[in-house]
Amino acid sequence: MGEFDWKNYMFSSAYFWLSLSLICLIVEILTPGFLFAAFSLAALITGLSAFWLKNYYILFMVFALSSLLVYFGLKPWYFNFILKPLEKQTKFGMQALIGKTGLITKSIKQGEKGYIKIDGDEWQAYSKIEIEIGQKAQVIDLEGNSVWVNEI
């Protein structure tokens, strides 16, 4: 009877790699970025490979190569098709005011302060033209805590 090769047993175990995949997935959920998602997918690929491959050197190579392929192959796709559309949809704070229309509540003289009511909130507003009370205006730009508007 030979000595038990615990390294070959542990690292060639599909359950080890599948557990590592789950741990990396949990870490990815808790942290920003894409690094642990790539490791999670690579560990999943390696775990599925471990059902047929039993040599842990080969499995480490499968993990290393699949990590590189997943990270550099899927990261551009992830950022271009998942994150960028979400960034375009998610406008918050004052940035969300650009393009919205409101009602002038205090007339705006050219270059002087007035007020506009948008979605129930009143904002300091400036305009390059004179806009009277009751007119509708659209936000075209932001400056500090004030908005620049054009009459509609």
C-alpha positions as CSV (number, residue, x, y, z in Angstrom):
1,M,0.0,0.0,0.0
2,G,1.3,3.4,-1.0
3,E,1.1,6.7,0.8
4,F,-2.2,8.6,0.4
5,D,-1.9,11.5,-2.0
6,W,-4.2,14.1,-0.3
7,K,-3.3,16.9,-2.8
8,N,-4.4,14.8,-5.8
9,Y,-7.5,13.8,-3.9
10,M,-8.5,17.2,-2.7
11,F,-7.7,19.4,-5.7
12,S,-9.1,16.9,-8.2
13,S,-12.3,16.7,-6.3
14,A,-15.2,18.2,-8.3
15,Y,-16.8,19.3,-5.0
16,F,-13.8,21.4,-4.1
17,W,-14.0,23.4,-7.3
18,L,-17.7,23.7,-7.2
19,S,-17.5,24.9,-3.6
20,L,-14.9,27.4,-4.7
21,S,-17.2,28.6,-7.5
22,L,-20.0,29.2,-5.0
23,I,-17.7,31.1,-2.6
24,C,-16.4,33.3,-5.4
25,L,-19.9,34.0,-6.5
26,I,-20.9,35.1,-3.0
27,V,-17.8,37.3,-2.8
28,E,-18.6,38.8,-6.2
29,I,-22.1,39.7,-5.0
30,L,-20.6,41.5,-2.0
31,T,-17.9,43.4,-3.9
32,P,-17.9,45.6,-7.0
33,G,-16.1,44.6,-10.2
34,F,-15.9,41.5,-12.2
35,L,-12.8,39.6,-10.9
36,F,-14.5,37.2,-8.6
37,A,-17.3,36.5,-11.2
38,A,-14.5,35.3,-13.5
39,F,-13.0,33.1,-10.9
40,S,-16.4,31.7,-10.1
41,L,-17.1,30.8,-13.7
42,A,-13.5,29.4,-14.0
43,A,-14.0,27.3,-10.9
44,L,-17.3,26.0,-12.2
45,I,-15.7,25.0,-15.5
46,T,-12.9,23.3,-13.5
47,G,-15.4,21.6,-11.2
48,L,-17.2,20.1,-14.2
49,S,-13.9,19.1,-15.7
50,A,-12.9,17.4,-12.5
51,F,-15.6,14.7,-13.0
52,W,-13.4,13.4,-15.9
53,L,-9.9,14.7,-15.2
54,K,-8.3,13.5,-12.0
55,N,-4.8,15.0,-12.2
56,Y,-4.7,18.2,-10.1
57,Y,-1.9,19.7,-12.2
58,I,-4.2,19.5,-15.2
59,L,-7.1,20.9,-13.2
60,F,-5.0,23.9,-12.1
61,M,-4.1,24.6,-15.7
62,V,-7.8,24.3,-16.6
63,F,-8.6,26.8,-13.8
64,A,-5.8,29.2,-14.9
65,L,-6.7,29.1,-18.6
66,S,-10.4,29.4,-18.0
67,S,-9.9,32.3,-15.6
68,L,-8.0,34.2,-18.2
69,L,-10.4,33.4,-21.0
70,V,-13.5,34.3,-18.9
71,Y,-12.0,37.5,-17.5
72,F,-10.6,38.9,-20.8
73,G,-13.4,37.4,-22.9
74,L,-16.5,38.3,-20.9
75,K,-15.4,41.4,-19.2
76,P,-15.7,43.7,-22.3
77,W,-19.1,42.1,-23.0
78,Y,-20.2,42.6,-19.4
79,F,-19.3,46.2,-19.3
80,N,-20.6,47.1,-22.8
81,F,-23.9,45.2,-22.7
82,I,-24.8,45.0,-19.0
83,L,-23.4,48.0,-17.2
84,K,-23.5,50.8,-19.8
85,P,-27.2,50.4,-20.5
86,L,-27.8,50.5,-16.7
87,E,-25.8,53.7,-16.4
88,K,-27.9,55.4,-19.1
89,Q,-31.1,54.4,-17.4
90,T,-30.0,55.4,-13.9
91,K,-30.2,59.2,-13.5
92,F,-30.6,60.5,-10.0
93,G,-30.3,63.7,-8.0
94,M,-30.1,66.9,-10.0
95,Q,-28.9,65.0,-13.1
96,A,-32.4,63.6,-13.4
97,L,-33.8,67.1,-13.9
98,I,-32.1,67.6,-17.3
99,G,-34.8,67.4,-20.0
100,K,-37.7,67.7,-17.6
101,T,-40.3,70.4,-17.9
102,G,-41.9,72.5,-15.2
103,L,-44.0,75.5,-14.5
104,I,-42.4,78.9,-13.8
105,T,-43.5,80.1,-10.3
106,K,-41.4,83.3,-10.2
107,S,-40.6,85.1,-13.4
108,I,-37.1,84.8,-14.7
109,K,-35.4,87.9,-16.1
110,Q,-32.5,87.4,-18.5
111,G,-29.6,86.2,-16.4
112,E,-31.5,86.8,-13.1
113,K,-32.8,84.3,-10.6
114,G,-36.4,83.0,-10.8
115,Y,-38.1,79.7,-9.8
116,I,-39.5,76.7,-11.5
117,K,-41.6,73.9,-10.1
118,I,-40.7,70.4,-11.3
119,D,-42.4,67.3,-9.9
120,G,-43.6,69.2,-6.9
121,D,-40.2,70.6,-6.0
122,E,-39.2,74.3,-6.5
123,W,-35.8,75.0,-8.0
124,Q,-33.8,78.2,-8.6
125,A,-33.8,78.8,-12.3
126,Y,-31.9,81.0,-14.7
127,S,-32.6,81.7,-18.4
128,K,-31.0,83.6,-21.3
129,I,-34.4,84.9,-22.1
130,E,-37.3,86.4,-20.0
131,I,-39.9,83.9,-18.9
132,E,-43.1,84.9,-17.2
133,I,-45.0,83.2,-14.3
134,G,-47.2,80.3,-15.5
135,Q,-45.1,79.5,-18.6
136,K,-43.7,76.0,-19.2
137,A,-40.0,75.6,-19.4
138,Q,-37.5,72.8,-19.9
139,V,-34.3,72.2,-17.9
140,I,-31.3,72.3,-20.3
141,D,-28.4,72.5,-17.9
142,L,-27.3,72.6,-14.2
143,E,-25.2,75.1,-12.3
144,G,-24.6,74.3,-8.7
145,N,-28.0,73.9,-7.1
146,S,-29.7,75.9,-9.8
147,V,-31.1,75.0,-13.2
148,W,-30.9,76.7,-16.6
149,V,-34.1,76.6,-18.5
150,N,-35.6,77.4,-21.9
151,E,-39.2,78.3,-22.6
152,I,-41.3,75.7,-24.4
